[in-house]
Amino acid sequence: MEARTVADSRSVLVHWMGPTDANSAGFVHGGVVMKLIDEVAGLAAVRHSHQRVVTAGADRMTFEQPIHVGQLVTLRASVNAAWNTSMEVGVRVEAESPRTREVLLTNTAYLTLVAVDDDGRPTGVPPLRAETPDELRREAEAQLRRSNRLAERDQIHAQRSAEG
């Protein structure tokens, strides 16, 4: 399989936040933001793999600033690393006030998505060709997050086995 660049996976989703997206205080529900993050991550993973994808996990999701009703939210995603059947996708969320044009970083997230075949079984994905210093840094950080996830999983399994 031929490697694909990070640029091949870049995806952008823009959403106007309306009253149905918010709670009574006028803040957008975290679950609404999480759904949009999952959607744009899925777009990036499909663009990279050219396959159907499923979300395997959200490694890290931060909420830095609240999003308000009436703001335009822009979600940007790209593949940070690709392994045999899975990919890490990084997502950046910004909220823009239409009146002032002020833009704030509100959220970041790292999701793992798996490519699946027509029967829903994991299938191979192309390697990622990181080219810029920023892309290489993101790929290295994704490798570290993956190593940490796998080590934690192994420790949990070992502890459960020891407990009988």
Contacts in CASP RR format, 6 or more apart in sequence:
PFRMAT RR
TARGET T0000
AUTHOR 0000-0000-0000
METHOD contacts of the structure
MODEL  1
MEARTVADSRSVLVHWMGPTDANSAGFVHGGVVMKLIDEVAGLAAVRHSH
QRVVTAGADRMTFEQPIHVGQLVTLRASVNAAWNTSMEVGVRVEAESPRT
REVLLTNTAYLTLVAVDDDGRPTGVPPLRAETPDELRREAEAQLRRSNRL
AERDQIHAQRSAEG
1 124 0 8 1.000
1 125 0 8 1.000
1 126 0 8 1.000
1 127 0 8 1.000
2 126 0 8 1.000
3 126 0 8 1.000
3 127 0 8 1.000
3 128 0 8 1.000
3 129 0 8 1.000
4 48 0 8 1.000
4 126 0 8 1.000
4 127 0 8 1.000
4 128 0 8 1.000
4 129 0 8 1.000
5 128 0 8 1.000
5 129 0 8 1.000
5 130 0 8 1.000
5 131 0 8 1.000
6 78 0 8 1.000
6 79 0 8 1.000
6 80 0 8 1.000
6 128 0 8 1.000
6 129 0 8 1.000
6 130 0 8 1.000
6 131 0 8 1.000
6 132 0 8 1.000
6 135 0 8 1.000
6 138 0 8 1.000
7 78 0 8 1.000
8 47 0 8 1.000
8 48 0 8 1.000
9 44 0 8 1.000
9 45 0 8 1.000
9 47 0 8 1.000
9 48 0 8 1.000
9 77 0 8 1.000
9 78 0 8 1.000
9 79 0 8 1.000
9 89 0 8 1.000
10 44 0 8 1.000
10 47 0 8 1.000
10 76 0 8 1.000
10 77 0 8 1.000
10 78 0 8 1.000
11 40 0 8 1.000
11 42 0 8 1.000
11 43 0 8 1.000
11 44 0 8 1.000
11 47 0 8 1.000
11 76 0 8 1.000
11 77 0 8 1.000
11 78 0 8 1.000
12 40 0 8 1.000
12 74 0 8 1.000
12 75 0 8 1.000
12 76 0 8 1.000
12 77 0 8 1.000
13 36 0 8 1.000
13 39 0 8 1.000
13 40 0 8 1.000
13 43 0 8 1.000
13 74 0 8 1.000
13 75 0 8 1.000
13 77 0 8 1.000
14 72 0 8 1.000
14 73 0 8 1.000
14 74 0 8 1.000
14 75 0 8 1.000
15 36 0 8 1.000
15 72 0 8 1.000
15 73 0 8 1.000
15 75 0 8 1.000
16 70 0 8 1.000
16 71 0 8 1.000
16 72 0 8 1.000
16 73 0 8 1.000
17 28 0 8 1.000
17 32 0 8 1.000
17 67 0 8 1.000
17 68 0 8 1.000
17 69 0 8 1.000
17 70 0 8 1.000
17 71 0 8 1.000
17 72 0 8 1.000
17 73 0 8 1.000
17 95 0 8 1.000
18 69 0 8 1.000
18 70 0 8 1.000
19 69 0 8 1.000
21 28 0 8 1.000
21 29 0 8 1.000
21 32 0 8 1.000
21 69 0 8 1.000
22 28 0 8 1.000
22 29 0 8 1.000
22 68 0 8 1.000
22 69 0 8 1.000
23 29 0 8 1.000
26 68 0 8 1.000
26 69 0 8 1.000
27 66 0 8 1.000
27 67 0 8 1.000
27 68 0 8 1.000
28 66 0 8 1.000
28 67 0 8 1.000
28 68 0 8 1.000
28 69 0 8 1.000
28 71 0 8 1.000
28 73 0 8 1.000
30 63 0 8 1.000
33 63 0 8 1.000
33 67 0 8 1.000
33 73 0 8 1.000
33 93 0 8 1.000
33 106 0 8 1.000
33 107 0 8 1.000
34 58 0 8 1.000
34 61 0 8 1.000
36 73 0 8 1.000
36 75 0 8 1.000
36 93 0 8 1.000
37 58 0 8 1.000
37 61 0 8 1.000
37 75 0 8 1.000
37 77 0 8 1.000
37 91 0 8 1.000
37 93 0 8 1.000
37 107 0 8 1.000
37 109 0 8 1.000
37 111 0 8 1.000
38 55 0 8 1.000
38 58 0 8 1.000
38 111 0 8 1.000
39 75 0 8 1.000
40 75 0 8 1.000
40 76 0 8 1.000
40 77 0 8 1.000
40 91 0 8 1.000
41 55 0 8 1.000
41 77 0 8 1.000
41 89 0 8 1.000
41 90 0 8 1.000
41 91 0 8 1.000
41 109 0 8 1.000
41 111 0 8 1.000
41 113 0 8 1.000
42 53 0 8 1.000
42 55 0 8 1.000
42 77 0 8 1.000
42 89 0 8 1.000
42 111 0 8 1.000
42 113 0 8 1.000
43 77 0 8 1.000
44 77 0 8 1.000
44 78 0 8 1.000
44 79 0 8 1.000
44 89 0 8 1.000
44 90 0 8 1.000
45 53 0 8 1.000
45 79 0 8 1.000
45 87 0 8 1.000
45 89 0 8 1.000
45 113 0 8 1.000
45 115 0 8 1.000
46 52 0 8 1.000
46 53 0 8 1.000
48 79 0 8 1.000
48 82 0 8 1.000
48 87 0 8 1.000
48 125 0 8 1.000
48 126 0 8 1.000
48 128 0 8 1.000
49 82 0 8 1.000
49 87 0 8 1.000
49 115 0 8 1.000
49 124 0 8 1.000
49 125 0 8 1.000
49 126 0 8 1.000
51 115 0 8 1.000
51 116 0 8 1.000
51 117 0 8 1.000
51 123 0 8 1.000
51 124 0 8 1.000
51 125 0 8 1.000
52 115 0 8 1.000
52 116 0 8 1.000
52 117 0 8 1.000
52 118 0 8 1.000
52 120 0 8 1.000
53 87 0 8 1.000
53 113 0 8 1.000
53 114 0 8 1.000
53 115 0 8 1.000
53 116 0 8 1.000
54 113 0 8 1.000
54 114 0 8 1.000
54 116 0 8 1.000
54 120 0 8 1.000
55 111 0 8 1.000
55 112 0 8 1.000
55 113 0 8 1.000
56 86 0 8 1.000
56 112 0 8 1.000
56 113 0 8 1.000
56 114 0 8 1.000
57 111 0 8 1.000
57 112 0 8 1.000
58 109 0 8 1.000
58 110 0 8 1.000
58 111 0 8 1.000
58 112 0 8 1.000
59 88 0 8 1.000
59 110 0 8 1.000
59 111 0 8 1.000
59 112 0 8 1.000
59 145 0 8 1.000
59 149 0 8 1.000
60 108 0 8 1.000
60 109 0 8 1.000
60 110 0 8 1.000
60 145 0 8 1.000
61 107 0 8 1.000
61 108 0 8 1.000
61 109 0 8 1.000
61 110 0 8 1.000
62 107 0 8 1.000
62 108 0 8 1.000
62 109 0 8 1.000
63 106 0 8 1.000
63 107 0 8 1.000
64 104 0 8 1.000
64 105 0 8 1.000
64 106 0 8 1.000
64 107 0 8 1.000
64 108 0 8 1.000
65 95 0 8 1.000
65 104 0 8 1.000
65 105 0 8 1.000
65 106 0 8 1.000
66 106 0 8 1.000
67 73 0 8 1.000
67 93 0 8 1.000
67 95 0 8 1.000
67 106 0 8 1.000
68 95 0 8 1.000
70 98 0 8 1.000
71 95 0 8 1.000
71 96 0 8 1.000
71 97 0 8 1.000
71 98 0 8 1.000
72 95 0 8 1.000
72 96 0 8 1.000
72 98 0 8 1.000
73 93 0 8 1.000
73 94 0 8 1.000
73 95 0 8 1.000
73 96 0 8 1.000
73 106 0 8 1.000
74 93 0 8 1.000
74 94 0 8 1.000
74 96 0 8 1.000
75 91 0 8 1.000
75 92 0 8 1.000
75 93 0 8 1.000
76 91 0 8 1.000
76 92 0 8 1.000
76 94 0 8 1.000
77 89 0 8 1.000
77 90 0 8 1.000
77 91 0 8 1.000
77 92 0 8 1.000
78 89 0 8 1.000
78 90 0 8 1.000
79 87 0 8 1.000
79 88 0 8 1.000
79 89 0 8 1.000
79 90 0 8 1.000
79 128 0 8 1.000
80 87 0 8 1.000
80 88 0 8 1.000
80 89 0 8 1.000
80 90 0 8 1.000
80 110 0 8 1.000
80 128 0 8 1.000
80 138 0 8 1.000
80 139 0 8 1.000
80 141 0 8 1.000
80 142 0 8 1.000
81 87 0 8 1.000
81 88 0 8 1.000
81 128 0 8 1.000
81 138 0 8 1.000
81 139 0 8 1.000
81 142 0 8 1.000
81 143 0 8 1.000
81 146 0 8 1.000
82 125 0 8 1.000
82 126 0 8 1.000
82 127 0 8 1.000
82 128 0 8 1.000
83 125 0 8 1.000
83 146 0 8 1.000
84 122 0 8 1.000
84 124 0 8 1.000
84 125 0 8 1.000
85 114 0 8 1.000
85 115 0 8 1.000
85 122 0 8 1.000
85 123 0 8 1.000
85 124 0 8 1.000
85 125 0 8 1.000
86 112 0 8 1.000
86 113 0 8 1.000
86 114 0 8 1.000
86 115 0 8 1.000
86 122 0 8 1.000
86 125 0 8 1.000
87 112 0 8 1.000
87 113 0 8 1.000
87 114 0 8 1.000
87 115 0 8 1.000
87 125 0 8 1.000
87 128 0 8 1.000
88 110 0 8 1.000
88 111 0 8 1.000
88 112 0 8 1.000
88 142 0 8 1.000
88 145 0 8 1.000
88 146 0 8 1.000
89 110 0 8 1.000
89 111 0 8 1.000
89 112 0 8 1.000
89 113 0 8 1.000
90 108 0 8 1.000
90 109 0 8 1.000
90 110 0 8 1.000
90 111 0 8 1.000
90 138 0 8 1.000
91 107 0 8 1.000
91 108 0 8 1.000
91 109 0 8 1.000
91 110 0 8 1.000
91 111 0 8 1.000
92 105 0 8 1.000
92 107 0 8 1.000
92 108 0 8 1.000
93 105 0 8 1.000
93 106 0 8 1.000
93 107 0 8 1.000
93 108 0 8 1.000
93 109 0 8 1.000
94 103 0 8 1.000
94 104 0 8 1.000
94 105 0 8 1.000
94 106 0 8 1.000
95 103 0 8 1.000
95 104 0 8 1.000
95 106 0 8 1.000
96 102 0 8 1.000
96 103 0 8 1.000
96 104 0 8 1.000
110 142 0 8 1.000
110 145 0 8 1.000
114 122 0 8 1.000
115 122 0 8 1.000
115 123 0 8 1.000
115 124 0 8 1.000
115 125 0 8 1.000
116 122 0 8 1.000
116 123 0 8 1.000
117 123 0 8 1.000
128 139 0 8 1.000
130 136 0 8 1.000
130 138 0 8 1.000
130 139 0 8 1.000
END
